[in-house]
């Protein structure tokens, strides 16, 4: 299902992917794709791809400005519509990710997981997941992890189909949860510093 879905998605969405790439080059220049090492199944590192949504603005000392200050209007649109996540279809084809699963997080976070939270690494990370359809970035890290663990413990093909359908409805604006792209005062989420 992952391979077929990712291949079909890349094929059907290729005009959109090209259009977004050209828009990013026009508004922000290159590179078009943002690559970052994330934790995969079993905590194994892999390179995850997203469309670039931030510029490289720096302060007077040459230091990158905070994420919120570098997020462009185009980037906000890409994030709001989740189009920035589409390059991860390639990650699915490569076998690094699944269409559905806990979102892949930074490698720095793995040592901070509690023993229970480490169970989110028992499955491949996903482009979308149970937490993404139940609050996304408008919920706390603890709530997000609890939802991820519920998914791991209750996984089924039908649950994945349900999450995919909910994701499509959410992106289309029919779910009533459109304003959950960012945590209050953040470009996305504050850094995870561990659970007390």
C-alpha positions in Angstrom: 0.0 0.0 0.0 2.9 2.4 0.8 4.8 1.8 -2.4 1.6 1.9 -4.6 0.3 5.0 -2.8 3.7 6.9 -3.0 4.2 6.0 -6.6 0.7 7.0 -7.6 1.0 10.2 -5.6 4.3 11.2 -7.2 2.9 10.5 -10.7 -0.5 12.2 -10.2 1.0 15.2 -8.3 4.0 15.7 -10.6 2.5 18.9 -12.1 1.9 20.4 -8.7 5.4 19.3 -7.5 6.9 21.1 -10.5 4.8 24.2 -9.9 5.8 24.4 -6.3 9.4 23.9 -7.1 9.3 26.8 -9.6 7.5 29.0 -7.1 10.1 28.4 -4.5 12.9 29.2 -6.9 11.1 32.4 -7.9 10.4 33.5 -4.3 13.4 32.1 -2.3 15.9 30.8 -4.8 17.6 27.4 -4.4 17.7 24.9 -2.9 14.1 23.8 -3.5 14.1 20.9 -1.1 15.0 21.0 2.6 16.8 17.9 3.8 17.2 17.0 7.5 18.3 13.9 9.4 15.4 12.4 11.4 14.9 9.2 13.5 13.4 6.3 11.6 12.2 2.9 12.7 14.3 1.6 15.6 15.9 5.1 15.9 17.9 4.6 12.7 18.7 8.0 11.1 17.6 8.8 7.6 17.4 11.9 5.5 13.8 13.3 5.3 12.8 15.7 2.5 10.4 18.6 2.5 9.8 21.6 0.3 11.7 24.6 1.6 9.5 27.0 3.5 12.0 29.4 5.1 14.6 31.8 3.7 18.2 32.2 4.9 17.9 35.6 6.6 20.6 36.3 9.1 21.3 39.0 11.7 24.2 41.5 11.6 26.5 38.8 12.9 25.7 36.3 10.2 23.6 34.1 12.5 20.4 32.7 11.1 17.3 34.4 12.4 14.7 32.4 14.4 12.4 30.1 12.4 9.4 32.3 12.8 11.3 35.3 11.3 12.5 33.2 8.3 9.1 31.6 7.4 8.0 33.2 4.2 4.4 33.8 3.0 4.8 31.1 0.4 6.2 28.8 3.1 3.1 29.5 5.3 0.9 28.5 2.4 2.8 25.3 1.8 2.6 24.4 5.4 -1.1 25.3 5.8 -1.9 23.0 2.9 0.7 20.4 3.9 2.1 20.6 0.3 5.6 21.0 1.9 5.4 17.4 3.0 4.9 15.9 -0.5 8.6 15.2 -1.2 8.3 12.6 1.6 6.5 10.4 -0.9 10.1 9.8 -2.1 11.0 8.7 1.4 8.1 6.3 1.3 9.3 4.8 -2.0 12.8 4.4 -0.5 11.4 2.5 2.5 12.4 5.1 5.1 8.9 6.1 5.8 5.3 4.9 5.6 2.3 6.9 4.4 0.9 6.7 8.0 2.8 6.6 11.2 4.2 8.8 14.0 5.9 11.8 12.5 9.7 11.5 12.3 11.4 13.7 14.8 14.9 15.0 15.3 17.7 12.5 16.3 18.4 14.8 19.2 15.1 13.9 20.7 15.6 10.1 20.9 17.7 10.1 24.1 15.0 12.2 25.7 12.2 9.7 25.2 10.9 7.8 28.2 10.9 4.0 27.9 7.2 4.1 26.9 7.8 6.9 24.4 10.5 4.9 22.7 7.7 2.6 21.4 6.9 5.1 18.7 10.1 3.9 17.1 8.7 0.4 16.7 7.0 1.4 13.5 8.1 3.4 10.4 7.5 7.1 10.7 4.7 8.5 8.5 3.8 11.5 6.4 0.6 11.7 8.4 -0.5 10.1 11.6 -3.0 9.8 14.4 -1.6 12.8 16.2 -1.7 14.9 13.0 -5.4 14.3 12.7 -6.0 15.0 16.4 -4.4 18.4 16.9 -1.2 18.3 15.0 1.0 21.1 16.4 -1.7 22.7 18.6 -1.3 20.0 21.2 1.5 19.4 23.7 4.4 17.0 23.2 3.0 14.7 25.8 -0.4 14.6 24.1 1.3 14.0 20.7 3.3 11.1 22.1 0.3 9.6 23.8 -1.6 9.7 20.4 1.5 8.1 18.6 1.6 5.3 21.2 -2.1 4.7 20.8 -1.6 4.3 17.1 1.3 1.9 17.6 -0.8 -0.2 20.0 -3.9 -0.3 17.8 -2.4 -0.4 14.3 -4.4 -1.9 11.5 -4.8 -1.3 7.7 -8.3 0.1 8.3 -6.9 2.5 10.9 -4.4 3.7 8.3 -7.1 4.2 5.7 -9.2 6.1 8.3 -6.2 8.4 9.0 -5.5 9.0 5.3 -9.1 9.9 4.8 -9.1 12.2 7.8 -5.9 13.9 6.5 -7.5 14.6 3.2 -10.5 16.1 4.9 -8.4 18.2 7.2 -6.2 19.6 4.3 -9.4 20.3 2.4 -10.6 22.3 5.3 -13.6 20.2 6.1 -12.5 18.9 9.5 -12.7 22.1 11.4 -9.1 21.8 12.5 -7.5 24.0 10.0 -5.6 26.3 12.5 -3.3 23.7 14.0 -0.1 24.2 11.9 1.9 25.9 14.6 2.0 25.9 18.4 1.2 29.4 19.9 4.2 31.7 19.4 6.2 29.1 17.3 6.9 28.5 13.7 5.9 24.8 14.3 6.5 23.4 17.7 8.9 24.3 20.6 11.8 22.0 21.0 11.1 18.8 22.9 13.1 18.8 26.2 11.9 15.5 27.7 8.9 14.5 29.8 9.0 15.3 33.5 
